[in-house]
Amino acid sequence: MAQETVVPRTAPPAAPSVSEVRRHEVAAFLRHRREHLTPEQVGLPRGRRRRTPGLRREEVAQLSAVGVTWYTWLEQARDIQVSVQVLDALARALLLDPSERAHLFQLAGAVDPTPATACPSITPAIRRLLEQLEPVPACVQNSRYDILAYNRTYGLLLCDLDAVPPEDRNCLVLSYTHDDWRSAIVHVAEAQRLMTARFRATMAGHLAEPGWKMLLKRLRTESAEFREVWDRHEIVEHRSRRKEFMNRYVGRVTVDHTDLWLGPEAGPRMVTYAPADEESRLRLEKLHAIALERAAPVA
């Protein structure tokens, strides 16, 4: 009696996991960007024996301040942990534009910790409103004190804000580390204390978010004053108050600070500084005229 041959069934291959798909997409994206950058674009010499299209892996690693082996593993889609700090460094090294940078963080399943230069709250109508409020200084901030947009009077109120890199345009960072900004605040110690206390109160709802953690780490690293105030564990809610600034162009101005929230939650808000007296009004008008003159094109 013939024996029946039993053919073992082969299990279908397992579908790749989401994390595996992400790793391969990140690897392909980084490799594509690396191969389409020239050494001249990132300030490196080309050399005579270059055969690799674009940049070499070791050059990207050098520009990003990461290990060559580690970066190689990243392009090979190895199962390694990639921090938001490393993603930020790679985005800068590879000269990613805002959309490419957002794509990289999305592929990696991470949240971009840097202040957004394009915020959904900053609509053309909001920008027009900021302009129409002049000479009253006004800006839009998020709950982390990042300055997302501002009018020309605000741009000269505490320092030359246009000269500050976008990633440094944060009221907390500026109040603790920027000499011009600090010197323009008449009661700087009190302002720092209140901002730090409000930042602590708001951060309670964002403890796990990379952007908030990186900002806190930066402040604690760069300012002993901040560390001392932060460790008091004071909590203060947002409220309108009178402020005094010593402007380098027009002198002392007294203003009433008002927060105008742009949504139902305590997220982005428009901050306005209405003059509290006639002298301050005249000085803000003069400051606005100076800002207009600086912004005028050279004939």
C-alpha positions as CSV (number, residue, x, y, z in Angstrom):
1,M,0.0,0.0,0.0
2,A,1.5,3.2,-1.1
3,Q,2.2,5.7,1.6
4,E,0.8,9.2,1.3
5,T,3.4,11.9,1.2
6,V,2.7,14.7,3.6
7,V,3.9,18.1,2.4
8,P,4.5,20.4,5.4
9,R,2.8,23.7,5.1
10,T,5.0,26.8,5.2
11,A,3.7,29.6,7.4
12,P,3.3,32.9,5.5
13,P,6.0,35.4,6.3
14,A,5.0,37.7,9.1
15,A,4.1,41.3,8.1
16,P,6.7,43.9,9.0
17,S,5.9,45.8,12.2
18,V,5.1,49.5,12.1
19,S,8.5,50.3,13.8
20,E,10.3,48.2,11.1
21,V,8.5,50.1,8.3
22,R,9.4,53.4,10.0
23,R,13.1,52.4,10.2
24,H,13.3,51.5,6.5
25,E,11.5,54.7,5.5
26,V,13.8,56.9,7.6
27,A,16.9,55.0,6.2
28,A,15.7,55.5,2.6
29,F,14.9,59.2,3.2
30,L,18.3,60.0,4.8
31,R,20.2,58.1,2.1
32,H,18.3,60.0,-0.6
33,R,19.0,63.4,0.9
34,R,22.7,62.5,1.6
35,E,23.2,61.4,-2.0
36,H,21.7,64.6,-3.4
37,L,23.8,67.1,-1.4
38,T,27.1,68.3,-2.7
39,P,30.1,68.9,-0.4
40,E,30.1,72.6,-1.4
41,Q,26.5,73.0,-0.1
42,V,27.6,72.1,3.4
43,G,31.0,73.8,3.3
44,L,33.2,70.8,2.7
45,P,36.0,70.4,0.1
46,R,35.1,68.1,-2.8
47,G,38.6,66.5,-3.2
48,R,39.9,64.8,-6.3
49,R,39.0,61.1,-5.6
50,R,35.4,61.5,-4.7
51,R,33.3,58.7,-6.3
52,T,30.3,58.7,-3.9
53,P,27.4,60.6,-5.3
54,G,26.6,63.4,-2.8
55,L,28.0,63.3,0.7
56,R,29.7,60.3,2.3
57,R,28.2,58.8,5.5
58,E,31.2,59.9,7.6
59,E,30.7,63.4,6.4
60,V,27.0,63.4,7.5
61,A,28.1,61.9,10.8
62,Q,30.7,64.6,11.3
63,L,28.3,67.4,10.5
64,S,25.7,65.9,12.9
65,A,28.2,65.1,15.7
66,V,27.2,61.4,15.8
67,G,29.3,58.3,15.4
68,V,29.9,57.0,11.9
69,T,29.0,53.4,12.9
70,W,25.8,54.7,14.5
71,Y,24.8,56.7,11.4
72,T,25.6,53.7,9.2
73,W,23.3,51.6,11.2
74,L,20.6,54.2,10.9
75,E,20.9,54.1,7.1
76,Q,20.8,50.3,7.3
77,A,17.5,50.5,9.2
78,R,19.0,48.8,12.3
79,D,16.8,48.6,15.4
80,I,18.4,51.5,17.3
81,Q,16.9,54.3,19.3
82,V,16.9,57.7,17.7
83,S,16.4,60.7,19.9
84,V,14.8,64.0,18.9
85,Q,18.1,65.7,19.4
86,V,19.8,63.5,16.9
87,L,16.9,64.0,14.4
88,D,17.3,67.7,14.8
89,A,21.0,67.5,14.2
90,L,20.5,65.4,11.1
91,A,17.9,67.8,9.7
92,R,20.3,70.7,10.1
93,A,23.2,68.8,8.6
94,L,21.2,67.7,5.6
95,L,19.8,71.2,5.1
96,L,16.2,70.0,5.2
97,D,13.6,72.6,4.5
98,P,10.6,72.9,6.8
99,S,8.5,70.3,4.9
100,E,11.3,67.8,4.7
101,R,12.1,68.3,8.4
102,A,8.5,67.7,9.3
103,H,8.5,64.6,7.1
104,L,11.6,63.2,8.8
105,F,10.1,63.6,12.3
106,Q,6.8,62.1,11.1
107,L,8.6,59.1,9.7
108,A,10.5,58.6,12.9
109,G,7.3,58.8,15.0
110,A,8.8,61.8,16.9
111,V,7.7,65.3,17.8
112,D,9.8,68.1,16.5
113,P,11.0,70.0,19.6
114,T,11.9,73.3,17.9
115,P,9.6,76.3,17.7
116,A,7.5,76.0,14.6
117,T,8.2,78.7,12.1
118,A,4.9,77.9,10.4
119,C,2.1,77.7,12.9
120,P,-1.5,77.0,11.9
121,S,-2.6,79.7,14.3
122,I,-0.6,82.3,12.3
123,T,-3.0,83.0,9.5
124,P,-2.7,85.9,7.1
125,A,-5.6,87.5,9.0
126,I,-3.6,87.3,12.3
127,R,-0.5,88.9,10.6
128,R,-2.7,91.7,9.3
129,L,-4.1,92.2,12.7
130,L,-0.7,92.4,14.2
131,E,0.2,95.1,11.7
132,Q,-3.0,97.0,12.2
133,L,-2.4,97.2,16.0
134,E,0.8,99.2,15.4
135,P,2.1,101.3,17.0
136,V,1.0,99.1,19.9
137,P,3.6,96.3,20.3
138,A,2.0,92.9,19.8
139,C,3.1,89.3,19.2
140,V,1.8,85.7,19.1
141,Q,3.2,83.3,21.6
142,N,2.4,79.7,22.4
143,S,2.1,78.3,25.9
144,R,5.9,77.5,25.9
145,Y,6.7,81.2,25.4
146,D,8.0,80.7,21.8
147,I,7.4,83.9,19.8
148,L,5.6,82.8,16.6
149,A,4.9,86.1,15.0
150,Y,5.3,89.8,15.9
151,N,4.7,93.3,14.5
152,R,7.4,95.8,13.8
153,T,7.0,97.8,17.1
154,Y,7.4,94.6,19.2
155,G,10.4,93.7,17.1
156,L,12.3,96.7,18.5
157,L,10.7,96.8,22.0
158,L,13.2,94.7,24.0
159,C,15.9,94.0,21.4
160,D,16.4,93.7,17.7
161,L,14.2,90.6,17.4
162,D,14.9,90.2,13.7
163,A,18.6,89.6,14.5
164,V,17.7,86.7,16.9
165,P,17.7,83.2,15.3
166,P,14.2,81.8,15.2
167,E,15.1,78.9,17.4
168,D,16.1,81.4,20.1
169,R,12.9,83.5,20.0
170,N,11.6,82.4,23.3
171,C,10.7,84.8,26.0
172,L,12.1,82.6,28.8
173,V,15.4,81.9,27.0
174,L,15.8,85.6,26.1
175,S,15.0,86.9,29.6
176,Y,17.7,84.6,31.1
177,T,20.4,84.6,28.4
178,H,20.1,87.7,26.1
179,D,21.7,90.8,27.6
180,D,19.8,93.4,25.5
181,W,16.4,91.7,26.3
182,R,17.2,91.5,30.0
183,S,18.3,95.1,30.3
184,A,15.1,96.3,28.6
185,I,12.9,94.8,31.4
186,V,12.8,97.3,34.3
187,H,11.8,94.7,36.9
188,V,13.6,91.8,35.4
189,A,13.9,89.5,38.5
190,E,10.1,89.8,39.1
191,A,9.4,89.1,35.4
192,Q,11.6,86.1,35.4
193,R,10.0,84.7,38.6
194,L,6.4,85.1,37.2
195,M,7.3,83.6,33.8
196,T,9.0,80.7,35.3
197,A,6.1,80.0,37.7
198,R,3.6,80.2,34.8
199,F,5.9,77.9,32.7
200,R,5.9,75.4,35.5
201,A,2.1,75.5,35.9
202,T,1.5,75.0,32.2
203,M,4.2,72.3,31.8
204,A,2.1,70.0,34.1
205,G,0.0,69.2,31.0
206,H,3.1,68.6,28.8
207,L,5.5,66.6,30.9
208,A,6.1,63.8,28.3
209,E,6.5,66.2,25.3
210,P,10.0,66.4,23.9
211,G,9.8,70.1,23.1
212,W,9.0,71.0,26.6
213,K,11.6,68.8,28.1
214,M,14.3,70.1,25.8
215,L,13.4,73.7,26.6
216,L,13.6,73.0,30.3
217,K,16.9,71.2,29.9
218,R,18.3,74.2,27.9
219,L,17.2,76.7,30.5
220,R,18.7,74.7,33.3
221,T,21.9,74.2,31.4
222,E,22.4,77.8,30.3
223,S,21.2,79.8,33.3
224,A,22.0,79.4,37.0
225,E,19.4,82.1,37.7
226,F,16.8,79.9,36.1
227,R,17.8,76.8,38.0
228,E,17.5,78.8,41.3
229,V,14.0,80.2,40.4
230,W,12.8,76.9,39.0
231,D,13.7,75.0,42.1
232,R,11.4,77.2,44.2
233,H,8.4,75.3,42.7
234,E,6.2,78.4,42.5
235,I,3.0,78.3,40.5
236,V,1.3,81.3,39.0
237,E,-1.6,81.5,36.5
238,H,-1.7,83.9,33.5
239,R,-3.1,87.3,34.2
240,S,-2.9,90.8,32.7
241,R,-0.5,93.2,34.4
242,R,1.3,96.5,34.0
243,K,4.9,96.4,32.7
244,E,7.8,98.8,32.3
245,F,10.5,98.6,29.6
246,M,13.6,100.7,29.1
247,N,13.9,100.9,25.3
248,R,17.2,101.7,23.8
249,Y,15.7,104.0,21.2
250,V,12.9,106.0,23.0
251,G,13.5,105.5,26.7
252,R,11.1,104.2,29.4
253,V,7.6,103.0,28.4
254,T,4.8,101.8,30.6
255,V,2.3,99.4,29.1
256,D,-0.6,97.2,30.0
257,H,0.0,93.6,29.1
258,T,-3.1,91.7,27.8
259,D,-3.3,88.0,26.6
260,L,-5.9,87.4,23.9
261,W,-6.3,83.6,23.4
262,L,-6.6,82.4,19.9
263,G,-8.5,79.2,20.7
264,P,-10.6,77.5,23.4
265,E,-7.6,76.0,25.1
266,A,-4.5,77.7,26.7
267,G,-2.4,77.4,23.6
268,P,-1.4,80.2,21.2
269,R,-2.3,83.7,22.3
270,M,-1.9,87.2,21.1
271,V,0.0,89.4,23.5
272,T,-0.5,93.2,23.3
273,Y,1.2,96.0,25.2
274,A,-1.1,99.0,25.2
275,P,0.5,102.3,26.4
276,A,-0.5,103.1,30.0
277,D,0.0,106.9,29.7
278,E,0.3,109.7,27.1
279,E,4.1,109.8,27.3
280,S,4.4,106.0,26.6
281,R,2.0,106.4,23.7
282,L,4.1,109.1,22.1
283,R,7.3,107.0,22.6
284,L,5.7,103.9,21.1
285,E,4.7,106.0,18.1
286,K,8.3,107.1,17.8
287,L,9.6,103.5,18.1
288,H,7.1,102.5,15.4
289,A,8.5,105.2,13.1
290,I,12.0,104.0,13.7
291,A,11.0,100.4,12.9
292,L,9.4,101.6,9.7
293,E,12.5,103.5,8.7
294,R,14.7,100.5,9.4
295,A,12.4,98.3,7.3
296,A,12.2,100.6,4.4
297,P,14.2,99.4,1.3
298,V,17.4,101.2,0.5
299,A,17.0,103.4,-2.7
